[in-house]
């Protein structure tokens, strides 16, 4: 048995959850925050048999896309003044961890 932790952009989380639920995968959804932009994310926890791991990862990958976003960036000049300029960053996609489960109980 494996435990999958998938960190997905909040923009994609509803679509990912719907896809996993439609395929009958048991999923727990947690609101999380982090990363360069300190943007909202969703962390999914999915416990599955070893032979279903690739199918879960495929569903998550299919429904969580990478995209670019323009964000303001601030720098300090020699004069002590601040200057703001736009920076293009890549957001979205997913970060997936697959962990071994030594023991599983449902009580």
C-alpha positions as a Markdown table, in Angstrom:
| # | Residue | x | y | z |
|---|---|---|---|---|
| 1 | Unk | 0.0 | 0.0 | 0.0 |
| 2 | Unk | 1.1 | 3.6 | -0.8 |
| 3 | Unk | 0.3 | 7.0 | 0.6 |
| 4 | Unk | 0.3 | 9.7 | -2.0 |
| 5 | Unk | 0.7 | 13.4 | -1.0 |
| 6 | Unk | -0.1 | 15.7 | -3.9 |
| 7 | Unk | 0.4 | 19.5 | -3.6 |
| 8 | Unk | -1.8 | 21.2 | -6.2 |
| 9 | Unk | -2.6 | 24.9 | -6.9 |
| 10 | Unk | -5.9 | 25.9 | -5.4 |
| 11 | Unk | -7.0 | 26.9 | -8.9 |
| 12 | Unk | -6.8 | 23.2 | -10.0 |
| 13 | Unk | -8.0 | 21.6 | -6.8 |
| 14 | Unk | -11.7 | 21.2 | -7.5 |
| 15 | Unk | -11.0 | 19.6 | -10.9 |
| 16 | Unk | -8.4 | 17.2 | -9.4 |
| 17 | Unk | -10.7 | 16.2 | -6.5 |
| 18 | Unk | -13.6 | 15.6 | -9.0 |
| 19 | Unk | -11.4 | 13.4 | -11.2 |
| 20 | Unk | -10.1 | 11.3 | -8.3 |
| 21 | Unk | -13.5 | 10.9 | -6.8 |
| 22 | Unk | -15.0 | 10.0 | -10.1 |
| 23 | Unk | -12.4 | 7.2 | -10.4 |
| 24 | Unk | -13.4 | 6.0 | -6.8 |
| 25 | Unk | -10.1 | 6.9 | -5.2 |
| 26 | Unk | -10.4 | 7.8 | -1.5 |
| 27 | Unk | -9.1 | 11.3 | -1.1 |
| 28 | Unk | -8.7 | 13.8 | 1.8 |
| 29 | Unk | -8.3 | 17.4 | 0.9 |
| 30 | Unk | -6.3 | 19.9 | 3.0 |
| 31 | Unk | -5.9 | 23.7 | 2.5 |
| 32 | Unk | -2.2 | 24.6 | 2.6 |
| 33 | Unk | 0.0 | 27.6 | 1.8 |
| 34 | Unk | 3.5 | 27.9 | 0.7 |
| 35 | Unk | 6.0 | 28.5 | -2.1 |
| 36 | Unk | 7.5 | 31.5 | -3.6 |
| 37 | Unk | 4.2 | 33.4 | -4.1 |
| 38 | Unk | 2.9 | 32.2 | -0.7 |
| 39 | Unk | -0.2 | 31.3 | -2.7 |
| 40 | Unk | -3.0 | 29.0 | -1.6 |
| 41 | Unk | -2.5 | 25.3 | -2.4 |
| 42 | Unk | -4.4 | 22.2 | -1.7 |
| 43 | Unk | -2.7 | 19.0 | -0.5 |
| 44 | Unk | -4.4 | 15.8 | -1.3 |
| 45 | Unk | -3.8 | 12.6 | 0.7 |
| 46 | Unk | -4.7 | 9.4 | -1.2 |
| 47 | Unk | -4.1 | 5.9 | 0.1 |
| 48 | Unk | -4.1 | 3.2 | -2.6 |
| 49 | Unk | -2.7 | -0.2 | -3.4 |
| 50 | Unk | 0.6 | -0.3 | -5.2 |
| 51 | Unk | -0.9 | -1.1 | -8.6 |
| 52 | Unk | -3.1 | 2.1 | -8.6 |
| 53 | Unk | -0.3 | 4.6 | -7.9 |
| 54 | Unk | 0.4 | 5.4 | -11.6 |
| 55 | Unk | -3.3 | 5.8 | -12.3 |
| 56 | Unk | -3.7 | 8.3 | -9.4 |
| 57 | Unk | -0.6 | 10.3 | -10.6 |
| 58 | Unk | -1.9 | 10.3 | -14.2 |
| 59 | Unk | -5.2 | 11.8 | -13.0 |
| 60 | Unk | -3.5 | 14.5 | -10.9 |
| 61 | Unk | -1.1 | 15.3 | -13.7 |
| 62 | Unk | -4.0 | 15.5 | -16.3 |
| 63 | Unk | -5.9 | 18.0 | -14.2 |
| 64 | Unk | -3.1 | 20.2 | -12.7 |
| 65 | Unk | -1.5 | 22.4 | -15.4 |
| 66 | Unk | 1.6 | 24.6 | -15.3 |
| 67 | Unk | 1.1 | 28.2 | -16.5 |
| 68 | Unk | 3.0 | 31.5 | -16.3 |
| 69 | Unk | 1.9 | 34.4 | -14.2 |
| 70 | Unk | 3.2 | 38.0 | -14.0 |
| 71 | Unk | 3.8 | 39.1 | -10.4 |
| 72 | Unk | 5.2 | 42.4 | -9.1 |
| 73 | Unk | 8.7 | 42.3 | -7.7 |
| 74 | Unk | 10.3 | 44.9 | -5.6 |
| 75 | Unk | 14.0 | 45.9 | -5.4 |
| 76 | Unk | 15.8 | 48.6 | -3.4 |
| 77 | Unk | 17.9 | 51.1 | -5.3 |
| 78 | Unk | 21.2 | 52.6 | -4.1 |
| 79 | Unk | 19.2 | 55.8 | -3.1 |
| 80 | Unk | 17.1 | 53.8 | -0.7 |
| 81 | Unk | 14.0 | 54.1 | -2.9 |
| 82 | Unk | 12.0 | 51.1 | -3.9 |
| 83 | Unk | 11.3 | 50.1 | -7.5 |
| 84 | Unk | 8.7 | 47.7 | -8.7 |
| 85 | Unk | 8.8 | 45.7 | -11.9 |
| 86 | Unk | 6.9 | 42.7 | -13.2 |
| 87 | Unk | 8.4 | 39.2 | -13.1 |
| 88 | Unk | 7.1 | 36.2 | -15.0 |
| 89 | Unk | 7.0 | 33.0 | -12.9 |
| 90 | Unk | 5.7 | 29.5 | -13.5 |
| 91 | Unk | 2.8 | 28.4 | -11.3 |
| 92 | Unk | 0.5 | 25.5 | -11.1 |
| 93 | Unk | 1.3 | 21.9 | -11.8 |
| 94 | Unk | 1.7 | 19.5 | -8.9 |
| 95 | Unk | 4.3 | 18.2 | -6.5 |
| 96 | Unk | 3.7 | 14.5 | -5.7 |
| 97 | Unk | 5.2 | 12.3 | -3.0 |
| 98 | Unk | 4.7 | 8.6 | -2.8 |
| 99 | Unk | 5.3 | 7.0 | 0.6 |
| 100 | Unk | 5.3 | 3.3 | 1.7 |
| 101 | Unk | 2.6 | 2.4 | 4.2 |
| 102 | Unk | 3.9 | 0.0 | 6.8 |
| 103 | Unk | 0.5 | -0.4 | 8.5 |
| 104 | Unk | -3.1 | 0.6 | 7.6 |
| 105 | Unk | -6.1 | 0.3 | 9.9 |
| 106 | Unk | -9.6 | 1.6 | 9.5 |
| 107 | Unk | -11.5 | 1.6 | 12.8 |
